[in-house]
Amino acid sequence: MGDIDIKKFEEILLSEKIILESELREITRGNVNNPYTLETTSDDIDVDITDSNSLSDKFVTMEDNYAITKQLRSQLIEVLNALDRIKKGKYGICEKTGKIIDRKRLAANPSARFAIIRNKK
């Protein structure tokens, strides 16, 4: 793969995977088995339904957790896909053009799937 140190990027991606799984485990109380599904858990909704503020706060917390979980799972899927591309010998190759993705781009985003195409004027 030219001047791209695949092993270095694999280590970075594996480290990212561990961090993302840890964050997901924390927010979903351990339910991180399948990153392709969006199953979130929240504290039981054990609030006094006559207390509208308490109920409202609980739903805001659930919505926040859902949004964070969705983002973390999306990032985890990208990392897992990048690791899969490494196994298949396709890492660092643009999925659209088939050209090599610039090393600086991979350094900034190790799970990048596409090269940046610059228009020449």
The first five atom37 places (N, CA, C, CB, O) and aatype in JSON, in Angstrom:
{
  "aatype": [12, 7, 3, 9, 3, 9, 11, 11, 13, 6, 6, 9, 10, 10, 15, 6, 11, 9, 9, 10, 6, 15, 6, 10, 1, 6, 9, 16, 1, 7, 2, 19, 2, 2, 14, 18, 16, 10, 6, 16, 16, 15, 3, 3, 9, 3, 19, 3, 9, 16, 3, 15, 2, 15, 10, 15, 3, 11, 13, 19, 16, 12, 6, 3, 2, 18, 0, 9, 16, 11, 5, 10, 1, 15, 5, 10, 9, 6, 19, 10, 2, 0, 10, 3, 1, 9, 11, 11, 7, 11, 18, 7, 9, 4, 6, 11, 16, 7, 11, 9, 9, 3, 1, 11, 1, 10, 0, 0, 2, 14, 15, 0, 1, 13, 0, 9, 9, 1, 2, 11, 11],
  "atom_mask": [
    [1, 1, 1, 1, 1],
    [1, 1, 1, 0, 1],
    [1, 1, 1, 1, 1],
    [1, 1, 1, 1, 1],
    [1, 1, 1, 1, 1],
    [1, 1, 1, 1, 1],
    [1, 1, 1, 1, 1],
    [1, 1, 1, 1, 1],
    [1, 1, 1, 1, 1],
    [1, 1, 1, 1, 1],
    [1, 1, 1, 1, 1],
    [1, 1, 1, 1, 1],
    [1, 1, 1, 1, 1],
    [1, 1, 1, 1, 1],
    [1, 1, 1, 1, 1],
    [1, 1, 1, 1, 1],
    [1, 1, 1, 1, 1],
    [1, 1, 1, 1, 1],
    [1, 1, 1, 1, 1],
    [1, 1, 1, 1, 1],
    [1, 1, 1, 1, 1],
    [1, 1, 1, 1, 1],
    [1, 1, 1, 1, 1],
    [1, 1, 1, 1, 1],
    [1, 1, 1, 1, 1],
    [1, 1, 1, 1, 1],
    [1, 1, 1, 1, 1],
    [1, 1, 1, 1, 1],
    [1, 1, 1, 1, 1],
    [1, 1, 1, 0, 1],
    [1, 1, 1, 1, 1],
    [1, 1, 1, 1, 1],
    [1, 1, 1, 1, 1],
    [1, 1, 1, 1, 1],
    [1, 1, 1, 1, 1],
    [1, 1, 1, 1, 1],
    [1, 1, 1, 1, 1],
    [1, 1, 1, 1, 1],
    [1, 1, 1, 1, 1],
    [1, 1, 1, 1, 1],
    [1, 1, 1, 1, 1],
    [1, 1, 1, 1, 1],
    [1, 1, 1, 1, 1],
    [1, 1, 1, 1, 1],
    [1, 1, 1, 1, 1],
    [1, 1, 1, 1, 1],
    [1, 1, 1, 1, 1],
    [1, 1, 1, 1, 1],
    [1, 1, 1, 1, 1],
    [1, 1, 1, 1, 1],
    [1, 1, 1, 1, 1],
    [1, 1, 1, 1, 1],
    [1, 1, 1, 1, 1],
    [1, 1, 1, 1, 1],
    [1, 1, 1, 1, 1],
    [1, 1, 1, 1, 1],
    [1, 1, 1, 1, 1],
    [1, 1, 1, 1, 1],
    [1, 1, 1, 1, 1],
    [1, 1, 1, 1, 1],
    [1, 1, 1, 1, 1],
    [1, 1, 1, 1, 1],
    [1, 1, 1, 1, 1],
    [1, 1, 1, 1, 1],
    [1, 1, 1, 1, 1],
    [1, 1, 1, 1, 1],
    [1, 1, 1, 1, 1],
    [1, 1, 1, 1, 1],
    [1, 1, 1, 1, 1],
    [1, 1, 1, 1, 1],
    [1, 1, 1, 1, 1],
    [1, 1, 1, 1, 1],
    [1, 1, 1, 1, 1],
    [1, 1, 1, 1, 1],
    [1, 1, 1, 1, 1],
    [1, 1, 1, 1, 1],
    [1, 1, 1, 1, 1],
    [1, 1, 1, 1, 1],
    [1, 1, 1, 1, 1],
    [1, 1, 1, 1, 1],
    [1, 1, 1, 1, 1],
    [1, 1, 1, 1, 1],
    [1, 1, 1, 1, 1],
    [1, 1, 1, 1, 1],
    [1, 1, 1, 1, 1],
    [1, 1, 1, 1, 1],
    [1, 1, 1, 1, 1],
    [1, 1, 1, 1, 1],
    [1, 1, 1, 0, 1],
    [1, 1, 1, 1, 1],
    [1, 1, 1, 1, 1],
    [1, 1, 1, 0, 1],
    [1, 1, 1, 1, 1],
    [1, 1, 1, 1, 1],
    [1, 1, 1, 1, 1],
    [1, 1, 1, 1, 1],
    [1, 1, 1, 1, 1],
    [1, 1, 1, 0, 1],
    [1, 1, 1, 1, 1],
    [1, 1, 1, 1, 1],
    [1, 1, 1, 1, 1],
    [1, 1, 1, 1, 1],
    [1, 1, 1, 1, 1],
    [1, 1, 1, 1, 1],
    [1, 1, 1, 1, 1],
    [1, 1, 1, 1, 1],
    [1, 1, 1, 1, 1],
    [1, 1, 1, 1, 1],
    [1, 1, 1, 1, 1],
    [1, 1, 1, 1, 1],
    [1, 1, 1, 1, 1],
    [1, 1, 1, 1, 1],
    [1, 1, 1, 1, 1],
    [1, 1, 1, 1, 1],
    [1, 1, 1, 1, 1],
    [1, 1, 1, 1, 1],
    [1, 1, 1, 1, 1],
    [1, 1, 1, 1, 1],
    [1, 1, 1, 1, 1],
    [1, 1, 1, 1, 1],
    [1, 1, 1, 1, 1]
  ],
  "atom_positions": [
    [[0.82, -1.2, 0.0], [0.0, 0.0, 0.0], [0.85, 1.24, 0.0], [-0.93, 0.01, 1.19], [0.52, 2.23, 0.65]],
    [[1.91, 1.2, -0.7], [2.73, 2.41, -0.8], [3.32, 2.82, 0.53], [0.0, 0.0, 0.0], [3.91, 1.99, 1.23]],
    [[3.16, 4.09, 0.88], [3.77, 4.61, 2.11], [2.81, 4.63, 3.29], [4.29, 6.0, 1.86], [3.07, 5.32, 4.28]],
    [[1.71, 3.91, 3.22], [0.76, 3.86, 4.33], [1.12, 2.71, 5.25], [-0.71, 3.72, 3.81], [1.2, 1.56, 4.81]],
    [[1.33, 3.0, 6.51], [1.66, 2.0, 7.5], [0.35, 1.37, 8.01], [2.49, 2.61, 8.68], [-0.26, 1.85, 8.97]],
    [[-0.06, 0.29, 7.34], [-1.34, -0.36, 7.66], [-1.39, -0.79, 9.12], [-1.56, -1.58, 6.75], [-2.41, -0.61, 9.77]],
    [[-0.31, -1.35, 9.64], [-0.28, -1.83, 11.02], [-0.56, -0.69, 12.0], [1.08, -2.49, 11.34], [-1.29, -0.86, 12.98]],
    [[0.02, 0.48, 11.72], [-0.19, 1.65, 12.58], [-1.67, 2.04, 12.59], [0.68, 2.85, 12.1], [-2.25, 2.31, 13.64]],
    [[-2.28, 2.07, 11.39], [-3.69, 2.45, 11.32], [-4.59, 1.38, 11.94], [-4.1, 2.69, 9.87], [-5.63, 1.7, 12.52]],
    [[-4.2, 0.12, 11.83], [-4.97, -0.95, 12.47], [-4.95, -0.78, 13.98], [-4.41, -2.34, 12.07], [-5.97, -0.96, 14.64]],
    [[-3.79, -0.45, 14.53], [-3.68, -0.22, 15.97], [-4.55, 0.96, 16.41], [-2.22, 0.02, 16.37], [-5.21, 0.9, 17.44]],
    [[-4.53, 2.03, 15.63], [-5.35, 3.21, 15.94], [-6.83, 2.83, 15.91], [-5.06, 4.36, 14.92], [-7.58, 3.2, 16.81]],
    [[-7.23, 2.09, 14.89], [-8.64, 1.69, 14.76], [-9.05, 0.75, 15.88], [-8.88, 1.01, 13.4], [-10.16, 0.87, 16.42]],
    [[-8.19, -0.19, 16.25], [-8.51, -1.09, 17.36], [-8.65, -0.32, 18.67], [-7.44, -2.19, 17.5], [-9.5, -0.65, 19.5]],
    [[-7.81, 0.69, 18.86], [-7.91, 1.53, 20.05], [-9.23, 2.32, 20.05], [-6.71, 2.5, 20.12], [-9.9, 2.41, 21.07]],
    [[-9.6, 2.87, 18.89], [-10.87, 3.59, 18.76], [-12.05, 2.66, 19.05], [-11.02, 4.19, 17.35], [-13.01, 3.05, 19.71]],
    [[-11.96, 1.44, 18.56], [-13.01, 0.44, 18.77], [-13.22, 0.19, 20.26], [-12.66, -0.89, 18.06], [-14.36, 0.17, 20.74]],
    [[-12.13, 0.01, 20.99], [-12.21, -0.23, 22.43], [-12.87, 0.95, 23.14], [-10.81, -0.49, 23.01], [-13.72, 0.77, 24.01]],
    [[-12.47, 2.16, 22.77], [-13.02, 3.37, 23.41], [-14.52, 3.49, 23.11], [-12.27, 4.64, 22.92], [-15.31, 3.75, 24.01]],
    [[-14.89, 3.31, 21.84], [-16.31, 3.43, 21.46], [-17.15, 2.37, 22.15], [-16.46, 3.32, 19.93], [-18.25, 2.66, 22.63]],
    [[-16.66, 1.14, 22.2], [-17.41, 0.08, 22.88], [-17.57, 0.38, 24.36], [-16.71, -1.28, 22.69], [-18.62, 0.12, 24.94]],
    [[-16.53, 0.93, 24.97], [-16.6, 1.29, 26.38], [-17.64, 2.38, 26.62], [-15.22, 1.75, 26.87], [-18.43, 2.3, 27.55]],
    [[-17.63, 3.41, 25.75], [-18.61, 4.49, 25.89], [-20.03, 3.97, 25.67], [-18.29, 5.63, 24.9], [-20.96, 4.36, 26.38]],
    [[-20.19, 3.1, 24.69], [-21.51, 2.52, 24.44], [-21.97, 1.68, 25.61], [-21.48, 1.68, 23.16], [-23.14, 1.74, 26.02]],
    [[-21.06, 0.89, 26.16], [-21.4, 0.03, 27.3], [-21.87, 0.88, 28.47], [-20.19, -0.84, 27.72], [-22.82, 0.53, 29.18]],
    [[-21.2, 2.01, 28.66], [-21.54, 2.9, 29.77], [-22.94, 3.5, 29.59], [-20.5, 4.02, 29.9], [-23.73, 3.55, 30.53]],
    [[-23.24, 3.95, 28.39], [-24.52, 4.64, 28.17], [-25.69, 3.65, 28.02], [-24.43, 5.52, 26.93], [-26.84, 4.0, 28.3]],
    [[-25.39, 2.43, 27.57], [-26.47, 1.45, 27.36], [-26.49, 0.38, 28.44], [-26.33, 0.79, 25.99], [-27.15, -0.65, 28.31]],
    [[-25.76, 0.62, 29.49], [-25.66, -0.31, 30.61], [-25.26, -1.71, 30.15], [-26.99, -0.38, 31.36], [-25.84, -2.71, 30.57]],
    [[-24.24, -1.76, 29.29], [-23.67, -3.04, 28.89], [-24.24, -3.65, 27.63], [0.0, 0.0, 0.0], [-23.73, -4.68, 27.19]],
    [[-25.26, -3.08, 27.04], [-25.91, -3.67, 25.87], [-25.25, -3.16, 24.59], [-27.42, -3.35, 25.87], [-25.79, -2.29, 23.91]],
    [[-24.07, -3.72, 24.26], [-23.33, -3.24, 23.1], [-23.03, -4.4, 22.15], [-22.03, -2.55, 23.53], [-22.15, -4.29, 21.3]],
    [[-23.75, -5.51, 22.3], [-23.46, -6.72, 21.53], [-23.52, -6.53, 20.03], [-24.4, -7.79, 21.92], [-22.65, -7.03, 19.32]],
    [[-24.5, -5.83, 19.54], [-24.64, -5.68, 18.1], [-24.63, -4.2, 17.73], [-25.94, -6.34, 17.6], [-25.61, -3.49, 17.94]],
    [[-23.5, -3.73, 17.18], [-23.4, -2.29, 16.87], [-24.3, -1.87, 15.72], [-21.98, -1.94, 16.54], [-24.45, -0.67, 15.47]],
    [[-24.89, -2.82, 15.01], [-25.73, -2.48, 13.87], [-27.19, -2.25, 14.28], [-25.64, -3.57, 12.83], [-28.0, -1.85, 13.44]],
    [[-27.51, -2.5, 15.53], [-28.85, -2.2, 16.0], [-28.78, -1.06, 16.99], [-29.51, -3.45, 16.65], [-27.73, -0.79, 17.57]],
    [[-29.88, -0.41, 17.17], [-29.9, 0.74, 18.07], [-30.85, 0.45, 19.21], [-30.33, 2.04, 17.32], [-31.97, 0.96, 19.26]],
    [[-30.38, -0.36, 20.12], [-31.16, -0.69, 21.3], [-30.57, 0.07, 22.47], [-31.17, -2.24, 21.57], [-29.45, -0.21, 22.91]],
    [[-31.29, 1.0, 22.96], [-30.78, 1.76, 24.1], [-31.59, 1.4, 25.31], [-30.83, 3.28, 23.84], [-32.77, 1.05, 25.22]],
    [[-30.95, 1.48, 26.44], [-31.67, 1.28, 27.69], [-31.47, 2.54, 28.49], [-31.17, 0.0, 28.47], [-30.45, 3.23, 28.37]],
    [[-32.42, 2.83, 29.3], [-32.3, 3.99, 30.17], [-32.74, 3.54, 31.55], [-33.14, 5.21, 29.65], [-33.28, 2.44, 31.71]],
    [[-32.51, 4.35, 32.52], [-33.01, 4.02, 33.85], [-34.51, 3.79, 33.73], [-32.69, 5.14, 34.89], [-35.18, 4.42, 32.92]],
    [[-35.02, 2.89, 34.53], [-36.46, 2.65, 34.49], [-37.19, 3.97, 34.68], [-36.9, 1.63, 35.57], [-36.77, 4.82, 35.46]],
    [[-38.26, 4.11, 33.96], [-39.04, 5.34, 34.1], [-39.89, 5.2, 35.37], [-39.94, 5.61, 32.82], [-41.09, 4.94, 35.32]],
    [[-39.23, 5.38, 36.47], [-39.87, 5.25, 37.77], [-40.0, 6.65, 38.36], [-39.06, 4.3, 38.72], [-39.29, 7.04, 39.28]],
    [[-40.94, 7.39, 37.78], [-41.17, 8.75, 38.24], [-42.64, 8.92, 38.53], [-40.69, 9.79, 37.19], [-43.48, 8.16, 38.06]],
    [[-42.91, 9.9, 39.3], [-44.3, 10.23, 39.62], [-44.9, 10.93, 38.4], [-44.39, 11.15, 40.91], [-44.5, 12.05, 38.06]],
    [[-45.85, 10.27, 37.72], [-46.38, 10.84, 36.49], [-47.17, 12.13, 36.74], [-47.28, 9.82, 35.79], [-47.48, 12.87, 35.8]],
    [[-47.48, 12.4, 37.99], [-48.14, 13.67, 38.27], [-47.13, 14.81, 38.35], [-48.94, 13.58, 39.59], [-47.51, 15.99, 38.35]],
    [[-45.85, 14.47, 38.43], [-44.8, 15.48, 38.45], [-44.3, 15.65, 37.02], [-43.63, 15.07, 39.42], [-43.4, 14.93, 36.57]],
    [[-44.88, 16.61, 36.32], [-44.56, 16.79, 34.9], [-43.1, 17.17, 34.67], [-45.46, 17.86, 34.29], [-42.52, 16.79, 33.65]],
    [[-42.49, 17.9, 35.59], [-41.08, 18.26, 35.44], [-40.19, 17.02, 35.51], [-40.66, 19.26, 36.53], [-39.26, 16.87, 34.7]],
    [[-40.47, 16.15, 36.45], [-39.67, 14.93, 36.59], [-39.82, 14.04, 35.36], [-40.09, 14.16, 37.85], [-38.84, 13.49, 34.85]],
    [[-41.04, 13.9, 34.88], [-41.31, 13.09, 33.71], [-40.64, 13.7, 32.47], [-42.83, 12.95, 33.48], [-40.05, 12.99, 31.66]],
    [[-40.74, 15.0, 32.35], [-40.11, 15.7, 31.22], [-38.6, 15.52, 31.25], [-40.47, 17.2, 31.26], [-37.99, 15.25, 30.21]],
    [[-37.99, 15.66, 32.43], [-36.55, 15.47, 32.56], [-36.14, 14.06, 32.15], [-36.1, 15.75, 33.99], [-35.11, 13.87, 31.5]],
    [[-36.93, 13.08, 32.53], [-36.62, 11.68, 32.19], [-36.63, 11.49, 30.69], [-37.63, 10.73, 32.87], [-35.75, 10.82, 30.14]],
    [[-37.62, 12.06, 30.01], [-37.7, 11.9, 28.56], [-36.56, 12.65, 27.85], [-39.06, 12.4, 28.06], [-36.06, 12.17, 26.84]],
    [[-36.17, 13.8, 28.36], [-35.05, 14.53, 27.78], [-33.78, 13.69, 27.9], [-34.86, 15.91, 28.47], [-32.99, 13.59, 26.96]],
    [[-33.58, 13.09, 29.07], [-32.42, 12.23, 29.28], [-32.44, 11.05, 28.31], [-32.38, 11.73, 30.73], [-31.41, 10.7, 27.74]],
    [[-33.6, 10.44, 28.12], [-33.71, 9.31, 27.21], [-33.4, 9.74, 25.77], [-35.13, 8.7, 27.28], [-32.71, 9.03, 25.04]],
    [[-33.91, 10.9, 25.37], [-33.63, 11.41, 24.01], [-32.14, 11.7, 23.83], [-34.45, 12.69, 23.74], [-31.57, 11.39, 22.79]],
    [[-31.53, 12.29, 24.84], [-30.09, 12.57, 24.77], [-29.3, 11.28, 24.65], [-29.63, 13.36, 26.01], [-28.39, 11.18, 23.83]],
    [[-29.65, 10.29, 25.47], [-28.96, 9.0, 25.41], [-29.13, 8.35, 24.06], [-29.48, 8.07, 26.5], [-28.19, 7.76, 23.53]],
    [[-30.31, 8.46, 23.49], [-30.57, 7.87, 22.17], [-29.69, 8.53, 21.11], [-32.05, 8.01, 21.8], [-29.09, 7.85, 20.29]],
    [[-29.61, 9.84, 21.13], [-28.81, 10.57, 20.14], [-27.32, 10.24, 20.29], [-29.02, 12.09, 20.29], [-26.63, 10.01, 19.3]],
    [[-26.85, 10.2, 21.52], [-25.44, 9.87, 21.76], [-25.16, 8.44, 21.32], [-25.07, 10.06, 23.25], [-24.15, 8.17, 20.67]],
    [[-26.04, 7.53, 21.68], [-25.87, 6.12, 21.31], [-25.86, 5.95, 19.8], [-26.97, 5.27, 21.93], [-25.06, 5.2, 19.26]],
    [[-26.75, 6.65, 19.13], [-26.82, 6.57, 17.67], [-25.5, 7.03, 17.04], [-27.98, 7.43, 17.13], [-24.99, 6.38, 16.13]],
    [[-24.94, 8.13, 17.52], [-23.67, 8.65, 17.01], [-22.52, 7.68, 17.3], [-23.37, 10.02, 17.62], [-21.71, 7.41, 16.42]],
    [[-22.46, 7.17, 18.52], [-21.39, 6.25, 18.89], [-21.46, 4.96, 18.06], [-21.46, 5.91, 20.38], [-20.43, 4.46, 17.61]],
    [[-22.66, 4.44, 17.86], [-22.82, 3.22, 17.05], [-22.42, 3.49, 15.61], [-24.27, 2.71, 17.12], [-21.81, 2.63, 14.97]],
    [[-22.75, 4.64, 15.09], [-22.36, 5.0, 13.72], [-20.83, 5.03, 13.59], [-22.97, 6.36, 13.33], [-20.27, 4.52, 12.63]],
    [[-20.18, 5.64, 14.57], [-18.71, 5.69, 14.56], [-18.12, 4.29, 14.68], [-18.2, 6.58, 15.7], [-17.15, 3.96, 14.0]],
    [[-18.71, 3.46, 15.54], [-18.22, 2.09, 15.72], [-18.35, 1.29, 14.43], [-18.98, 1.4, 16.86], [-17.45, 0.54, 14.07]],
    [[-19.45, 1.45, 13.74], [-19.65, 0.75, 12.46], [-18.58, 1.16, 11.46], [-21.05, 1.03, 11.9], [-18.04, 0.31, 10.75]],
    [[-18.28, 2.46, 11.4], [-17.23, 2.94, 10.48], [-15.88, 2.32, 10.83], [-17.14, 4.47, 10.52], [-15.12, 1.93, 9.94]],
    [[-15.57, 2.24, 12.11], [-14.3, 1.65, 12.56], [-14.27, 0.16, 12.21], [-14.11, 1.85, 14.08], [-13.26, -0.33, 11.71]],
    [[-15.36, -0.55, 12.48], [-15.42, -1.99, 12.17], [-15.28, -2.22, 10.66], [-16.73, -2.6, 12.68], [-14.62, -3.17, 10.24]],
    [[-15.9, -1.37, 9.88], [-15.79, -1.49, 8.43], [-14.36, -1.23, 7.96], [-16.75, -0.52, 7.74], [-13.88, -1.91, 7.05]],
    [[-13.68, -0.27, 8.57], [-12.29, 0.01, 8.22], [-11.4, -1.17, 8.58], [-11.8, 1.28, 8.94], [-10.51, -1.54, 7.81]],
    [[-11.64, -1.77, 9.73], [-10.87, -2.96, 10.12], [-11.12, -4.11, 9.14], [-11.24, -3.4, 11.56], [-10.21, -4.87, 8.82]],
    [[-12.35, -4.22, 8.67], [-12.68, -5.24, 7.67], [-11.94, -4.97, 6.36], [-14.2, -5.28, 7.42], [-11.45, -5.9, 5.71]],
    [[-11.86, -3.69, 5.97], [-11.12, -3.34, 4.75], [-9.64, -3.7, 4.89], [-11.27, -1.84, 4.44], [-9.0, -4.1, 3.91]],
    [[-9.09, -3.55, 6.08], [-7.7, -3.94, 6.31], [-7.55, -5.44, 6.06], [-7.24, -3.58, 7.76], [-6.62, -5.87, 5.37]],
    [[-8.45, -6.24, 6.62], [-8.4, -7.7, 6.44], [-8.5, -8.09, 4.96], [-9.52, -8.37, 7.23], [-7.87, -9.05, 4.52]],
    [[-9.3, -7.34, 4.21], [-9.53, -7.66, 2.8], [-8.49, -7.03, 1.88], [-10.9, -7.21, 2.39], [-8.54, -7.23, 0.66]],
    [[-7.55, -6.28, 2.45], [-6.52, -5.64, 1.64], [-7.02, -4.45, 0.85], [0.0, 0.0, 0.0], [-6.43, -4.08, -0.16]],
    [[-8.11, -3.84, 1.31], [-8.71, -2.7, 0.6], [-8.64, -1.41, 1.4], [-10.15, -3.01, 0.26], [-9.24, -0.4, 1.02]],
    [[-7.91, -1.42, 2.51], [-7.82, -0.24, 3.35], [-7.04, 0.85, 2.63], [-7.17, -0.57, 4.7], [-6.02, 0.58, 1.99]],
    [[-7.53, 2.08, 2.74], [-6.83, 3.21, 2.16], [-7.12, 3.4, 0.68], [0.0, 0.0, 0.0], [-6.47, 4.2, 0.01]],
    [[-8.09, 2.66, 0.18], [-8.47, 2.79, -1.23], [-9.87, 3.4, -1.29], [-8.43, 1.4, -1.96], [-10.81, 2.9, -0.66]],
    [[-10.01, 4.47, -2.04], [-11.28, 5.19, -2.16], [-12.34, 4.26, -2.75], [-11.11, 6.46, -3.04], [-12.13, 3.63, -3.78]],
    [[-13.48, 4.18, -2.07], [-14.57, 3.33, -2.53], [-15.23, 3.85, -3.8], [-15.62, 3.2, -1.44], [-15.87, 3.1, -4.53]],
    [[-15.06, 5.13, -4.07], [-15.69, 5.73, -5.25], [-14.77, 5.7, -6.47], [-16.12, 7.17, -4.95], [-15.18, 5.32, -7.56]],
    [[-13.51, 6.11, -6.26], [-12.6, 6.26, -7.4], [-11.6, 5.11, -7.55], [-11.85, 7.54, -7.27], [-11.03, 4.92, -8.63]],
    [[-11.39, 4.34, -6.48], [-10.39, 3.27, -6.51], [-8.97, 3.78, -6.33], [0.0, 0.0, 0.0], [-8.02, 3.01, -6.4]],
    [[-8.83, 5.09, -6.1], [-7.51, 5.68, -5.9], [-7.11, 5.59, -4.43], [-7.49, 7.16, -6.38], [-7.96, 5.41, -3.55]],
    [[-5.82, 5.71, -4.19], [-5.31, 5.66, -2.82], [-5.71, 6.93, -2.07], [-3.77, 5.49, -2.8], [-5.56, 8.04, -2.58]],
    [[-6.23, 6.75, -0.86], [-6.61, 7.87, 0.0], [-5.32, 8.46, 0.59], [-7.6, 7.42, 1.14], [-4.45, 7.73, 1.05]],
    [[-5.22, 9.77, 0.55], [-4.04, 10.46, 1.06], [-3.77, 10.1, 2.52], [-4.21, 11.98, 0.91], [-4.7, 10.02, 3.33]],
    [[-2.51, 9.87, 2.83], [-2.11, 9.49, 4.19], [-2.54, 10.53, 5.22], [-0.59, 9.29, 4.25], [-2.92, 10.16, 6.34]],
    [[-2.49, 11.82, 4.87], [-2.92, 12.87, 5.8], [-4.4, 12.74, 6.13], [-2.62, 14.27, 5.22], [-4.82, 12.96, 7.27]],
    [[-5.19, 12.37, 5.14], [-6.63, 12.18, 5.36], [-6.86, 11.0, 6.31], [-7.37, 11.94, 4.02], [-7.67, 11.08, 7.23]],
    [[-6.13, 9.91, 6.08], [-6.26, 8.74, 6.96], [-5.78, 9.06, 8.37], [-5.48, 7.55, 6.39], [-6.34, 8.55, 9.34]],
    [[-4.76, 9.89, 8.48], [-4.28, 10.27, 9.81], [-5.36, 11.06, 10.55], [-2.98, 11.11, 9.7], [-5.53, 10.9, 11.76]],
    [[-6.08, 11.9, 9.83], [-7.14, 12.7, 10.44], [-8.4, 11.86, 10.7], [-7.5, 13.9, 9.54], [-9.11, 12.09, 11.68]],
    [[-8.66, 10.9, 9.82], [-9.83, 10.05, 9.94], [-9.47, 8.64, 9.48], [-11.03, 10.62, 9.11], [-9.65, 8.31, 8.3]],
    [[-8.96, 7.79, 10.4], [-8.49, 6.47, 10.01], [-9.56, 5.57, 9.39], [-7.93, 5.79, 11.2], [-9.23, 4.59, 8.72]],
    [[-10.83, 5.88, 9.59], [-11.88, 5.05, 8.99], [-12.42, 5.65, 7.68], [-13.02, 4.87, 9.98], [-13.47, 5.24, 7.2]],
    [[-11.7, 6.62, 7.12], [-12.13, 7.28, 5.88], [-12.33, 6.26, 4.77], [-11.11, 8.35, 5.45], [-11.52, 5.35, 4.58]],
    [[-13.42, 6.43, 4.03], [-13.75, 5.53, 2.92], [-13.5, 6.17, 1.57], [-15.18, 5.08, 3.02], [-13.42, 5.48, 0.56]],
    [[-13.39, 7.49, 1.56], [-13.28, 8.2, 0.29], [-12.1, 9.17, 0.29], [-14.57, 8.96, 0.01], [-11.77, 9.76, 1.31]],
    [[-11.5, 9.31, -0.84], [-10.43, 10.3, -1.02], [-11.08, 11.66, -1.23], [-9.5, 9.93, -2.22], [-12.23, 11.75, -1.67]],
    [[-10.35, 12.69, -0.91], [-10.83, 14.05, -1.19], [-10.41, 14.4, -2.59], [-10.27, 15.09, -0.15], [-9.22, 14.36, -2.93]],
    [[-11.38, 14.72, -3.4], [-11.1, 15.08, -4.78], [-11.09, 16.6, -4.89], [-12.15, 14.45, -5.76], [-12.07, 17.27, -4.56]],
    [[-10.0, 17.12, -5.33], [-9.85, 18.56, -5.44], [-9.99, 18.96, -6.91], [-8.49, 19.04, -4.86], [-9.37, 18.36, -7.79]],
    [[-10.8, 19.96, -7.13], [-10.96, 20.48, -8.49], [-9.78, 21.36, -8.82], [-12.29, 21.26, -8.65], [-9.45, 22.29, -8.08]],
    [[-9.14, 21.06, -9.94], [-8.01, 21.9, -10.37], [-8.54, 23.0, -11.26], [-6.93, 21.05, -11.13], [-9.31, 22.76, -12.19]],
    [[-8.12, 24.22, -10.96], [-8.6, 25.37, -11.74], [-7.54, 25.82, -12.69], [-9.0, 26.52, -10.83], [-7.75, 26.78, -13.44]]
  ]
}
